[in-house]
Amino acid sequence: MPDTKRELSVGAVIVSSGSKEFDASVMAQYGFGRYPNVVTNIQLERLLADTGPSGGRLLRPSDGKTPEK
């Protein structure tokens, strides 16, 4: 998707920086790292991005197929 430029008139701008990504492997009960289809929010965002590996289509990391549920 090409970059676009927009001009907005807003009352406030909130910048939130300095956050740290959570290490999902510390919560073993969810199976991150044990099951290939358990992904983090960052990984899901990348999978759903138009510029992501599947072109914006949701595909399972384990086999590249569309999830049924």
C-alpha positions in Angstrom: 0.0 0.0 0.0 1.5 3.3 -1.0 2.2 6.0 1.6 -0.4 8.8 1.8 -0.2 12.2 3.3 -3.2 13.7 5.1 -3.7 17.0 6.8 -5.8 16.8 10.0 -7.2 19.5 12.3 -7.0 18.0 15.8 -7.3 19.2 19.4 -4.6 17.0 20.9 -1.9 14.5 19.9 -0.9 11.7 22.2 2.5 10.1 21.8 3.1 6.8 23.6 6.6 5.6 23.4 9.0 3.6 25.4 6.9 0.4 25.8 8.6 -3.0 25.9 7.3 -6.1 24.1 6.1 -8.8 26.5 7.9 -12.1 26.5 5.0 -14.5 25.9 7.1 -17.6 26.6 6.9 -16.8 30.4 3.2 -17.7 30.3 3.5 -21.4 29.4 -0.2 -22.1 29.9 -0.9 -20.4 26.5 1.5 -22.6 24.5 3.6 -19.8 22.9 6.7 -21.4 21.5 5.2 -24.9 21.9 2.4 -24.6 19.4 3.2 -22.9 16.0 -0.2 -21.3 15.7 0.0 -19.4 19.0 1.3 -15.9 18.1 1.8 -12.6 19.9 -0.1 -9.5 19.1 2.9 -8.1 17.2 3.2 -11.3 15.1 -0.6 -11.2 14.4 -0.4 -7.5 13.3 2.5 -8.4 10.9 0.5 -11.4 9.5 -2.5 -9.1 8.9 -0.6 -6.3 7.3 -0.9 -5.7 3.6 2.9 -5.7 3.4 3.2 -8.8 5.5 4.2 -12.3 4.4 0.6 -13.3 3.4 -0.4 -9.9 1.8 -3.0 -9.2 4.5 -4.7 -12.6 4.5 -4.9 -14.5 7.8 -3.0 -17.7 7.3 -1.8 -20.2 10.0 1.9 -20.1 10.6 2.1 -23.9 10.8 0.9 -24.8 7.3 -0.1 -21.6 5.5 -3.8 -22.5 5.4 -6.7 -20.3 6.2 -8.0 -21.0 9.8 -11.5 -22.4 10.0 -12.2 -21.0 13.5 
